[in-house]
Amino acid sequence: MLEKMNGFTHQSVIDEFEATTKDAGKVQVETLGKILEENGEAEYLQKLGLNGRTDPESFKACVPLATHPDLDPYIQRIADGDFSPILTGKPITTISLSSGTTQGKPKFVPFNEELVKSTMQIFRTSYAFRNREFPIGEGKALQFIYSSKQSTTKGGLTASTATTNVYRCSQFKNTMKDIQSQCCSPDEVIFSPDFHQSLYCHLLCGLIYREEVQFISSAFAFSIVHAFRTLENVWEELCGDIRDGILSNRVTVPSIRTAISKILEPNPELADSIYMKCSGLSNWYGVIPELWPNAKYVYGIMTGSMEPYLMKLRHYAGKLPLLSADYGSSEGWIGANVKPWLPPELVTFAVLPDIGYFEFIPLREKPEDQELEKTGSTLNYMESEPIGLTEVKVGEEYEIVVTTFAGLYRYRLGDVVKVMGFYNSTPELQFVCRRSLLLTINIDKNTEKDLQLAVQASTKLLAEEKVEVIDFTSHVDSSTDPGHYVIFLELSGEASEGALNECCSCLDRSFLDAGYVSSRKVSTIGALELRVVHKGTFRKILDHYIALGSAASQFKTPRCIGASNTAVLQILCNNLVKSFFSTAFD
């Protein structure tokens, strides 16, 4: 029997999704019409001569493709307090900040009520499909969610990360109740000014309510892995808190101490049970089902830059399924995971045709014998004119272009996706990579995916010595002649010199881009350098970004550190243990 959720049922949400996706093309035209009607008075659209027209043909003829630098002057005016209709008909009152880990500083993105509505729609849709496959009962969720610092722009607007803007909306709590995802932790923990104290208390609350926890989640897989790495170090202290009913002195924020005191009581029996279970684990394998026996799955974004954490997450989860969350960005949502049984590596996202207007730039790589243009920022793809949502073809790759209710028009997200199929008439997308280049010196072009694959290949050598990669990043060192790639690895233990030398050469050999290989052979790119850093280095990088205002739950380890990102580069260099150079092309 389907359970009602505040006036709707799981099935009603699925039925609505079925209806919307059956004629996705028509819904897209209607959605674009709504966006342009609501924002027709916006200065940006007026300047482009749209003159109130709302049809796709006029829209594409008048409005050019845009990137963030194109819209940034308009967004900056809004942030500075210009409340005239600049990008939207209604004033923008809140600014979202991107994670900022890519460029070293966050971007400003408009945030409004429509984005809140689409977020709740995505949450309900994916939950309805998820709960059909993996039903959960009444209970709680152990959610590692954190707010970021809120700041105020020059014009008095609140600026915070997209996740924090969502968490602070009244609709968020109502939706979490609807979809049986109420957090174990009180609000004071979520909105704590101190991330580490918040994480400790999330773990504590999760253990107090361990029998009630139905699933474990966070926005990103990284946050879940980080939480359980922390648990490995603080579990005995947590047991002590539960045994005595007194919160650890490590938690100093008064509001958190007050909130936790209301739920923490002396419970020696629970403490002993947790102690026995943790003591009996083999290298923490399967800790999640062991401590949370009623958890049905682990849930969070597990694609793209989160893929490197899957192995460790599976280790902690044991046989519990990993369910990948939905596809979106700080700019807005795109699709929901309506096939939750697929493993994260194969997950697809069905585009919701009524939450924005979507176009797709067909991409195919330029032939290797064609002269490569040095862009420094994008892969060398042959591009065609953007096509509509229902015109994409299965098996082809595209860059996504979005038009949102929050004032982004024909905005290039920079994401490359592959169409894996259709759900009714809306495409099911698989995330491929960010289009931006991470590593390039001359004609070489390596993406985040290329870096991930190279590190993945090298981890097999380290695994033979029972050493795992905790995290990694890269850097192009142009101070040498020729320039060369630098890969930073933080390891779980000590590996032999021989293994690390072989690991370094393996990394070098694993970059298969023809421009890189040919450049290495003729020494126009120098030998790859592996730099092993002290344990805890990447936690210092996380702390650095949190201090700048990033939310821990939205944090993504930057996979390439540019020369301008001096603070993070300094953290890495200050924590160097050993350095190795590849002999792969000697």
FIDO-189053 format. One record per residue: x, y, z of N, C-alpha, C in turn. Coordinates in steps of 0.02 Angstrom, whole numbers, plus 50000, padded with zeros to 5 digits. Each point is the difference from the previous one (the first is absolute). Example, Ala and Ser with C-alpha at 12.3 -4.5 7.8 and 13.67 -1.06 7.14 Angstrom:
2
506604971650390499555005950000500455006050000499825005349964500425005950003499615005550037
//
This chain:
586
500434994150000499575005950000500455006250000499865004749955500415006049994499865004850057500545002550028499925004650056499895007149975499535003550030499865006949980500535004650028500175005149962500505004850022499705007049991499695002550054499715006849998499615001449937499514995949985499555001549945500204996849934500584996649997500164996449939500324993350018500004995649953500304993550012500604999249955500404994950017500584998549956499754999149928499464996449993499754998549933499785006449963499705004750037499775006149967500595004049973500574999850035500605003449976500264996549937500004993450001500224996249941499535001249942499355000250013499505001249947500115006949968500155004950043500125006749974500625000249956500524996450022500624999649960499864996649933499614994650002499834996449938499645004749951499525003850026499625004649957500455005449970500455002750041500445005549978500494997749947500234993750007500524997649954499734996849936499344998849998499714996949940500045004649939499925006450012500065004849945500485005550022500624998050008500515004650027500115006049955499944999049934500105005549953499505005550011499364998250007499475004950012500105003550067500184996150051500115002950067500585004949998500524998549961500565004649994499805006849971499594999849947499765006249970499595004050051499584996550038499595003450051500445002950055500524996350020500445002250053500395006249979500275000049938500355005849975499535006049998499384998849978499505005349998499905003250069499944995850051499905002550069500605004150023500614997449986500615003650020500025006949968499865000349935500055006349964499435004750017499404997450015499455004350021500155003250068500264995950046500145002550067500565005250000500464999249952500615004150001500065004549938499445001149965500015003949938500255007150009499905002750061500215007050012500745000550019500334994350006500715000150020500425003849950500455004050025500445004149958500394995749950500254994350024500414995749958499624997849938499384997950009499594997749943499785005949956499855005650032499795006049962500565002249953500615000050025500575002349960500104995649938499824993750006500114995349945499445000149949499495004250012499475001049951499494994549996499884996550056499514994749999499295002849994499905006050027499375003749993499384995950020500074996450055499424996450026499854993349967500384998249949499884993549967500234994350046499634994549999500154994450045500104993449964500025000049934500084993849963500744998149995500164993549996500704997849999500405002949942499685000749941500365002449941500265007250011499565004450024500205006950013500525000350056499904995950051500464999850056500704998249977500064994849959500664997949977500315005049951499575003449962500255004949951500275006250034499685002050055500195006350033500514999250056499954994450036500404999250061500614995749986500605002550009500614996049986500144995150056500404994949985500274995650052500435004250047499984998350064500365004150049500394995650049500535002850027500384996850054499965004650061500264997950055499945004250060500325006949993500585000549968500285006849991499545004749962499594997349954499535004249962499465003050045499774996150049499465002150044500255003250064500634999050016500265002450064499895007450012500095004549950499885007250013499285001450023499524996349970499315000950020499884997550071500284994150015499924997150067500335004550052500585002949982500355004450046499585006250016499665002649951499565005950012499444998150049499724994049991499484997750046500294999550071500594996950005500324999250066500165006750031500135005049959500175006750025499395004150019499394997249989499415003450024499555003149948500124998549936499555002549947499394995449997499425002450022499404995850003499555000949939500245003349948499615000549939499994993149966499534998849955499994993449966500594999249953500534997050025500614999349960500004993349963499964994550037499974993449969499324996750007499635002150050499344997250013499495005550010499364998349991499475004950010499955002150073500004995050045499985001450072500725000850025500095004250052500685000950026500304993550028500644999149989500374994550031500205002350070499844996150051500145002050068500544995850034500214994749967500504995550028500514998149947500624999350020500544997949955500264993250023500094995449953500344993750015500735000649981500424996750038500714999849986500184993049977500344999449943500244993549979500544997850050500184993549996500484997450050500665003749998500205002549942500615004049996500644996049998499944993349999500624996050003500344999649932499645001449946500304999549934500455005949985499745006150009500375006049982500355003150060499874997350060500315002950059499565005150035499485002449966499525004550032499314998449972499485000850042499324998249978499715005049950499544997549958499635004349955499355002150033499745005949982499345002150021499494997349950499464997050026499474997349959499335002350029499535002749958499355002150027499614994150029499665001250056499594994950033499325003050016499464996449982499345002550016499524994350018499375001850012499504995350023499894994349950500085001549936499904994849949500524994550006500615001850019500514994950009499844995650061499705003050051499794996150058499474994949979499525002449960499454995549977500284994249959500465001449954500284994749958500414995150042500345002650052500384995650045499544995250035499455002550027499524995750035499684995049951499895002249938499724995549950500484994349984500635001649994500524994849988500024995250059500025002750061500034995850060499424995150003499395002549987499414995850005499994994749944500215002149940499994995449943500484994250012500625001650017500494994650009499814995750059499725003050053499804996150058499444995149981499525002249960499444995649982500264993849963500465001049954500284994249964500464995950045500375003450043500464996550045499614995750049499465002850026499634996450052499604994249971499865000349936499674994349967500464994049998500655001249991500494994649996500294998250068500105005150042500314998950066499575003450053499424997050016499545003350047500295000850070499895005850028500225001250069499385001450043500074998750063499445001050046500075006550038499595000750051500055005950043500674999950036500305005750006500655000250033500365006449984500664999650000500415005949990500544998549948500345005349979500564999349954500625002950033500564996349995500645002850022500285004049942499895006550002500205004449945500585004450021500544999449964500585004350013499925006349958499585004550026499885006349965500225005850043500265005149966500305005750035499835006449963499885005250036499925006549968500685003249993500035005049958500625003949994499885006750033500535003850004499935006850026499565004149953499585004250028499625004649959500355006850001500035002949941500295006749997499485004749968500165006349999499555004949971500375003649945499685000649942500335003449944499985007650012500345003649958500025007350005499305003050000499554996749964499315002649995499534997250052500274996350049499594997550055499674993349988500184996549946499714993449987500374994750039499634994950022500314994350034500354995749948500634998250014500394995749955500244993950038499844994249973500214993750032500014994649947500244994150018500014994549951499284998049983499914996849943499334998049978499684995350050500404995350028499724995350048499755003650063500395004950023499795003750060499365004049986499965003049941499395003649982499394995450002500094993849978499454995150001499844998050071500524998450040499884997750069499635005250042500095006349983499695005350040499285001549979499774996949945499315001149978499524995850040499415002950015499504996350039499774993849962499995000249934499784994349960500454994050009500645001250017500484994550006499784995250055499865002850059499804995650055499354996249985499535003649969499364996849983500114994349951500445001149950500134994849951500364994150031500495001450044500354994650033499524995750041499505003250030499494996250037499584995849952499815003149944499604996449949500354993749976500665000649989500364994449970500394996050053499765000350061500274995850054500765000750007500235006149997500735001250001500195005050054499664999650056500145004750054500684998450032500405005250007500684999250025500014998250074500474995650019500104998150071500195006050042500365004649970500315005450038499545006150003500015003650056499625006350004500305005349955499595005249985500225005449956500655003250023500105000450065500605003350026500634996649976499964993549987500584996349975500105001549926499455000049962500055001449928500275007049987499765004850040500195007049989500565002350047500404995250022500565001550044500525004349965500325004650036500545003949970500654996249994500024994050031500624996050000499874993249968500294998849943499884993949962500194993750040500595000150032500244994050034499564998250060499765005050036499544998750055499344997349974499785002749944499384997849969500054992749979500564998149968500104993149978499994995250060500355001950053500034995850060499294998850026499605005350001499324999450027499534996349953500115000549935499614995949952500114992550017500634998250009500164993050016499684998050067500045004450049499724998550065499244999049996499665004649966499274999549993499824993649961500404998549948499874993949962500044993750043500485000050046500084994250045499444999850053499795005750024499465000150049499364997149970499895001749936499384997849966500144994149952500524996150016500234995049951499464995149978499554998250043499474995249981499485003249954499955006650001499495003549960500255002249931500674999949992500285002549937499824995449941499695003149948499784996349942500495000349942500395005449997500535000549949500515005150021500584999849968500565004550012500095004349938500085006650009500075004149940500405006450013500215003049945500285006749999499945002449928500135006449989499955002549931500494996349955500624999150024500524996849960500304993950036500224995149961500324994150028500605001850043500365005249980500595002150039499835001150073499435003450013499815001750068499874993850042499724994849968499854993850036500654996450017500454999549952500654996850011500385003750055500005006749995500355004050050499724998850070499344999450004499674998850064500224993550031500054994849960500194993450027500754999450012500405003749963500715000450018500075003350069499585005050012500005003450065499774995150055499474996149985499754995250049500554995250023500434998049954500554995550017500445002950056500035006650003500445003350049499655002050065499335000849997499655002850059499504995350031499964993749976499474995550023500014998750075500604999450028500054998750072499755006150040500155005949975499765006150033499245000549997499724998149943499274999949992499684995050048500314994250006499744995150048500005002850071500535003750017500045003150066499445005050012499855004049949499455004950005499344996450014499894994649963499364996450006499974996450068500564997350022500014996350064499845004750058500315006050000499925004650057499445005049991499775000749936499485005049988500255007150002500665000849989500315006750002500385001149935499865005649967500305001549935500745001850008500414997549955500725001349999500165007450003500565001550033500235007050004500235002849933500084995649950500205002449934499445004349969499384999050023499445004149975499925006050047500145005949973500015006050042499455005049982499674999149943499485004749979499394999350047499825005250037499474999450050499344997549973499805002449941499354998049972499984992549985500574997249978500034992849985499984996150066500385002250049500014996450064499304999850031499645005649995499325000350027499544995249963500045000049933499574995849959500144992650012500654998250003500184992950010499814997750070500045004450049499844998050069499284997650007499575002249954499304998150003499894992849976500484997249963499914993149974500524995150027500525002650033500544995750025499884998350073499894993650014499914997650068500484994250012500194998750063500444994350013499704993549975500384996349959499754993749972500584995049994500224997250057500574995349999499894994049954499394997749997499854994149958500125001549926499775005849978500115001949930500745001149987500335003350047500725001249992500404993549995499834995250041500354993649999499874996349934499385000449976499834996749937500405002949942500035006749997500385003449947500744998350006500265000050061500704998550011500174993049975499584995250016500114993149979499994999449923499525003449969499934999549928500605003249965500225005850023500575003349969500644995950011500084997250059500594996050016500034993749957499434997549981499974993749963500075000749924500035006249976500055001149928500704998549974500034997749938500644998849967500155005949954500455004450022500205005949961499385004249981499515000150044499395004149992499564998049941500124993949975499574997749945499284999050026499515002649963499304999050017499785003550063500345005550019499825003550061499295002849998499775002049941499345003249996499444995050018499954994249967499474995450020500104997150070500624999850024500134997350066499725004750054500115006549991499775004950050499295002349988499774999649938499325002249984499634994249966499764995350040499734993749972499375000849958499655005650006499395001049961500095004649940500625002049986500145004249942499914995949936499665003049952499854996449937500505001649944500325005950005500475001949947500405006150021500515001649959500415006050009499865004449939499885006450011499745004449947500395006549995500195001949940500345006449988500235000449928500255005749979500275000749933500654996149996500034995349953500584995549996500324999949931499815004749957500265000349932500545005349994500325000249942500505005249986500584999850049500125005750033500585000550045499914995950064499404997050009499884995850059500194992749988500104998049938500144993049984500614997250037500535004050010500594997250035499854997750072499455002250029499854998150069499564993850005499794997349943499544994450000500294993750033500644998649987500304994050027499995000250077500195005750029500005000650073499285000050026499555003149964499305000150022499704993050000500174996049950499774993149998500304996050059500615001650017500324996750057499615001250064499815006350011499625001750060499294997249997499714999949940499294998049993499904992550000500544996149988499924992749997499534998249943499484996350016499534997749948499425004849990499985005550037499465004849990500075003349931499445000949963500065003249934500185007450005500395002249952500165007149992499545002949947499615005150019499535003049954500235007149984500095001349936500245006649980499435005049998500135005950028499505005350001499965003449931499655005549997499795002949936500525004549969499855002749942500485003749960499805007449997500445004050028499885007249998500655003650013499945006550009500585004250014499765006150039500465004550016499815006150035499525004149957500044999249934499575003849955499294997349997499904993750018499334997149998500014992549988499414997050004499944992749992499884998149928500184993749984499914997549931499594993750000500214994950037499654993649996499994996250065499554995150003499934995850059500214992849984500244996650051500174992949993499364995950010499714997949945499374996150004500124992549991500654998249997500184992949998500514998750055499775000550063500474999950056500374993450010499784994849966500344993550007500674999849961500115004749956500625000049962500595001950045500574996749994500585002050040500235007049980500335003650045500205007049985500385000849934500414995149982500395000649938499564999949938499404997450005499554999449943499385004350006499955004050052499395003750014499845004949944499355000949987499775004949951499515004750034499895005749968499565005150028499495002049947499364999150016499475001949954499865007450009500045003749945499905007350003499275001650015499885004550048499335002350014499855005949953499554999049951499925005149948499645006350021499755000250062499635005950022500375004350051500644998550013500365004150050500485004949968500064999849934500445004649964499964998449926500335004149960500024998749928500704997649983500054994349967500644996749990500174999449926500635001649985500274998949933500644996050007500204996949944500584995650002500445001449939500635001650014500495001149946500314993349982499874997549938500314993649980500765000749998500344995050027500735000250004500314993949967500535001049964500424994449979500715002749996500464995850022500695002350004500295001049931500435005249996500355001349937500484994349985500084998249936500484994849982500705002150023500404995050020500675001550027500455003349949499874998749935500455002849950499805007249982499445002450027499795006849987500375004650049500185005849976500375004650044499585001750061500304999450058499645001350063500055007450017499435002850020500005006950023500175000050074500415004650020500185000550071499485004450034499544996950036499485003850034500185001150073500334995150031500175000750071499414999150046499394999549973499434999550045499494994849979500014997949937499514995049979500334994649959499694994250001500244994649958499895001949927500424997449958499945001649929499484995649967499385002150007499454996549969499785003749937499744996349952499635002949944499305001350027499765006149994499345001850025499515001049944499374998250013499455001549954499525004650036499495002449964499505004350030499624996150054499825003350056499624996650053499344997349974499804994350027499364997049982499574999350062499364998549990499524999750055500044993650039499644999950057500014994450046499824993449967499495000149958499764993749971500354998249935500485004249979500354998749936500664996450009500214999050062500644996750012499974992649980500584997249987500044993049977500364995650051499764994050008500304995250046500724998549978500455000050049500704998549986500435006049984499685005849990500385006149982500165004150063500535004049995500205004450056499825007249984499835003750053499775006949993500245004250059500055006549987500075004850055499325002950014499825000550065499335002550019499995007650002499455002749973499855007150003499345000950036499985004250051499395000750040499725007149998499355000450002499645006450010499564998950061500075004250051499664998850063499525005650018499584998650050499545005050026500375005350041500644998850014500385004650043500465004749961499885000649934500365005249962500624997849962500084993549990500554997749957499704998049932500255002949947499724998849933500534997149953499854994049975500454996449954500704999750031500024997950062500605000050040500364993349992500635000349980500404993949990500254997650067499764994250021500204997250065500724997549999500254997949942500674997249996500034992650016499414996850007499974992950013499924996149935500384994649993499914995549943499604993950025499464998549964499584994350017499914995549940499834993850014499864995249947499274997750006499654999749945499304997850001500004992449998499724997050054500004992750006499344996949979499485004049994499344997549982499495005450011499374998049998499455004650013499534997150051499745004350044499454998150044499395003449970499554996349970499475002849957500365004249948499895006749999500335003949948500535004750027500194999250064500545004150028500644995950004500575003049984500624996149999500254998150069500344994250004500344997850060500745001349989500295004250041500685002349991500484996550048500594998749975500544997750043500545005450001500205002050060500525005150005500664997249976500355003649955500654997749974500575003750035500005006649996500535003950032499845007449994500375003950037499995007249988500395001249936499785004849961500335001149936500675003550007500095003650054500615003950008500604995450007500555002249971500634996450007500285000950069500274994750028500365000650062500745001049987500274995749958500734999949989500155001349927500365005449987500215001549932500635004450002500484998249959500625003949995500085002849930499934995649949500015002549931499434996849961500124994549965499454996949962499664994450039500224998850061499684994850042499335002550027499544995550011499335002050025499734994450043500065000850064499764994950047499475002850047499454996350006499445002150041500044996950070499515001750040499954997150067499924992549996499634997749950499904992749991500664996649984500415003149958500664997249983500444999550063499975005150042500384999950062499754994450046499344999450006499714994750041500224993149978499994998949935500204993449973500744998650013500415005149995500724999250013500124998150073499675003650045500084998650072499734993150016499434998349969499704993450011500484994449980500345000949944500484994949977500584999250050500235005650027500574999850046499824997150068499365000750020499804997650066500064992450005499954996649943500064992650001500704997950023500505003949982500694998450021500085001150075499695005350026500045001550071499614995050041499444997649971499584995250036500384993650017500494998349958500414994050013500395000750065500115006350021500355001150063499515002250055499364998849986499465001750048500005007450018500135004149950499985007350007499475002649953499585004550024499485002949957500105007549992499735002749945500025007249988499425003250037500155004450047499475003550036499715005549956500435003849966499765005249954500575002149955499845004049949500505001949951499815006549965500505003249973499895005749957500595000749952500015005149959500535000849950500185007349991500535001149963500255006849988500454999849939499975005249959500485000749945500565004550023500604997350003500585003950022500345002949938499905006549990500295003449942500665003550018500214999150063500625003350020500614996249974499894993749979500544996049971499985000649924500544998349968500015000149927500254993249975499584995849970499305001449986499554999350062499395002549994499524999250054499804992750008499744998350058499814993050012499404999650047499674994250000499444998750044500264998150069499645002450051500144997950069499364996950028500054994050027499434996750032500144999550075499565002650040500054999650073499564994350025500294995550040499624994550031500075000250075499444999250035500024998750072499844992750010500434996450035499944992850007499824997950071499684994250006499784997650065500584997350042500564998449969500584997250035500625000849959500554997050022500635000749964500074994549947500195002149941500144995249946500755000149987500254994649972500724999549987500205004749944500645001850000500275004449948499884997049931500094993549994499914996649936499285000649975499534999150046499295000449981499825007149979500275004950035499845007049984500335002149934500604997649987500325001449935499594997049943499774993850010499594996849948499335003449994499725002250056499375003650000500065006449959500565003550009500125006249964500034998849924500374995049980500044998449928499344997649973499634996350041499334997749980499545005949987500025005050043499605006149990500175003249933500645000549986500235003149938499754996249939500064993350002499794995849944499245000049991499635001650053499274999349998499655005949967500365005549988499715005549962500074998349926499444998149970500024997149932499885005149944499865006250018499895005149950500595000349952499864999949935500534999749949500475006050005499735005850015500425006150006500484999450058499784996850054500434999150058500554994949986499804994349972500484994649987500545002449951499795003349946500505002349950500455005350031499735004350042500405005350032500504997050049499804994750035500464996750046500564996649962499834997049943500514996349961500545004649974499815006249983500505004749973500235005150052499794998750062500225004050058499795007449997499435001449969499725006850004499565000650062499874994350032499714999850067500474995750042500175002550059500474996450042499704994050036500424996350034499784994050036499505001850054499474996050005499505001150051500314999350070499785004350045500264999950069499444997850048500164995250041499544997850053500245003050066499565003650034500165002750066499544996950052500284996350046499614997050054499985005150057499395001350026499925004950053499804996650066500105003550054499854997450067499254998350006499864995150042499314998350016499675006050034499405001749977499655005750028500065006349958500404999749946500105005949957499345002249968499624995149975499395001849964499455002450049500064998050063499555002950050500165007550009500645001849996500195007150005499735003949941499984996749941499715003449941499255001050010499664994850027499295000750016499895005750049500405000350052499935005450050500115006949969500475000249952500145006449966499375002549963499674995549964499415002149962499415001550046499944996350054499465001450048500105007050030500625001750015500155006650027499825005549951500034998449935499825005049949499245000549991499624995350032499275000449995499684994249964500394995049978499704994149967499644995850052499494996349977499654995250044500364993349994500114996850056500354993549999499624995049958499335000250002499614995149963500015001449925500235005949979500045001749929500724999849976500464998150044500715000349983500204994549951500395002049950500304995349954500755001549999500404994950012500725001049997500205002749932500355005649996500215002549935500494995149968499864997949940500414994949967500605003049963500015006649994500605003249972500095006750035500595001350023500155006250035500375004649952499675005449980500325004749955500535004250035500435003049960500545004050029499745005950041499395002449983499715005750036499724998050068499884993450009499714997650063500574998850050500345005450018500624999450038499904997150070499435001450031499894997750069499984992450003499634996849954499954992750001500664996949978500335003149951500644997549977500515000150057499965005250041500455000650057499884994650052499354998450012499834994650047500324993449977499934998649935500284993849973500764999950005500315005549981500745000250002500274999750071499645003050047500224999950070499954993150032499604995649968499894993350029500324994449959500505001849961500344995149958500404995050042499914993649983500394994650032500574997949954499824997949939500494997649952499785001849929500495000549956499865001649930500354994949955499654998149946500264995049953499895002549928500464998249955499915001849930499944993649957499565000449951499874994249957500604998349955500074993549988500514997749951499654996649942499345001249993499604996449950500225001249929500285006049986500185001649931500765000849992500384997450048500735000549995500274995549945
//
